[in-house]
């Protein structure tokens, strides 16, 4: 899994709130630290920006990669207004270049969508694992689908890298496999930190 993860890893700086800010004579340092803390994002990762709770599906019953891609198309069509055929066609186009299965029962199918303004994601946990041509030969049961704008390059790679790191985390993967409450699972997905 580490070898696979390294394929996605990029040397990009993650934006953070400045650690040092000018302190005026009118505001004590403790007050400035409280202000700084309230302006920091609430423990969310990149995926949180693109994965709405409505795009989290648990226990999806499908028997093939084709069927799960079609269901992903329906998710994005129903929740985000993107034509199902556009999603499915783009996922298959990318999959023809090589399997998006990473091993350990996980996959990150992704595609570029013309006219898309910002990335979108969906998480699917299958009722039963399916064959996915993963490097380790294991069937897949956890999938994070990622759609990015056609012109996206570095951002696409950064998001893929974070998703691959999340799915490489054994504890996070176990929770994603076992958690039955959709909102609790959503927190695992969106609050995980590299």
N, C-alpha and C positions, 0 to 999 in steps of 0.2 A: 504494500500500500504506500510506503514511503517513496518508493521509486515512482509510482504513479502520481503521487502528490507533487513530487518535484517537477513533473512535466507542466503542472499548472501554476507553480509558484512564480511570482514576479517580485522584482525588487522595487516595490512602490511604497512611497511613504503614505501613511494613513494620517489624514488630517486630525488634529486634536486641538482642544482649547489651549491657548497659550498658558505656559506654566508660570510665567512671570508677567505681571502687569504693573504699570506705574500706579503707585499709591499716593493719593494726595494727602495733604496735612489734615484734611477734613474727614477722612475715612480710615479708621484703623485697619491694620492688616487682617485681623480676624473677620471684619465685615467684608473686606474685599474677597477673602477666601470663600465666605458664604455666597457672595454674589457669583463668583466663578463657578461654584458647585451647582448653583441653580441654573446656570446657562449651559451646562454640559448635557449632551444627549443622554437619555435614560438607558444606559447599558444596552443599546441596540447595535446590531451589526449592519453591514451593507445590505444583506438579504432582507432585513426588516423594511427597507425603503420600497422594495419591489414585490413583496409577498403579502398580499392581503389574506386575512383569516379565511375568507370565502374561497380562496384557492388552495385550501388544505383539505385533502380527501383521504379518509381512512377506510381500509377494508374494500378497496375496489376489486371487483371480481372480473378479471380478464384472463385470457389464455395465451396471449402472444404479444410481442412487441408492437405489431401492427395495431392491435386492439387498444393497447394502453396509449399509443400515440393518438389514435382517434378520440379516445376519452379526454386526453389532454387538450386536443383541439376544441372539444365541447366545453371544457372548463373555461378556456380563454375566450371562446365565443360568448358563452352565457354571462360570464363575470366581467369581461373587459371589452366586448364588442369587436373582437378580431375574428374574421371569417375562419371557421373550422378548417376549411381546405387549405387556407394560407398557412396556418400553423402546422398542420399535418405534413403538407408538402415540404415546408422548410425543415422540419425535424427529420424527415426521411432523407432529404438532400444532404444534410450534415452526416446522418448515420451511414450513408453510402461511402463516405470518406474513411470511415472506421468506427467501430463500436464506441459509444459513449459510456459503456459499462466500465467501472473502475476496478471491480473486484469487491470481495467482502459483501456481496449482495446489494451494491449500490450503483446507481447510474445518474449521469447528469446530461440528459438529452437537451440540446440547445440549438437555436437557429437565429438567423438574422431576418428581420421583418421590415420590408420597405414601408416607409410612412410611420413607423412606430416612433413615438416621441421619447419614451423612456423605457428602460428594461422592465420586464414583468416576469414573475416566477409563479410556479405552482408546485406543491408538494403532494406526492401520491404514495400511499403505503398500500401495497397489494394484499388481497386476502390470501393469495398463494403466490410464491415466487414463480417467475417465468424465465425461460431461456433468453439470454441477452448477448451472447458472444463476448462475455467479459474475459479479460486476460487470465483470470484464475479458473475459468470454466464454471464458476458458481452461478446459479440462477439469481435474479434480481427481485427484490421486494420493496426497496426504497428508491424513489426517483424524485429528483428535483429538476423540474423543467425550467429552462431559462430562455426567454425571448429578448433579443436586444435590437436596437435600431440598426438598420443596414450599414450605416457608416461607423458604428461603434467598433473600436479596436482595443485600446488599452483598458477602457472601462470594462469591456466584456471579459478580458483576461483577469482583471482584478476580482471581479465577481465570481468567475469560475474558480479562481484560486481559493477564495474564502469558502465557497461551497465544498470544494474538494477537501479542504482542511477540516471543515465541520464533519463531513462524512468519514474522514479518516480517524476521528476521535472515537475510540472504542466505547467510552462511556456514553457519549452523545448518541452514537449509533444504536446502542442497546436501548436507550430511552426512547428513541424514535421508533424502534421495533415494538416496544412493549406498551407505551403510553396509550391509554384508551380515551382520555379526555382531549378533545381537539384543541381547546384553548391552552391546556398545559403543554401539549406537544408543540403548539405554535410558539410558546415562550422558549422552549428548547431551541427551536429553529432561529428565532430572532434575537435571543439574548446571549447565544453562545459567543464566546470571544476567543480569538486565536491566541 
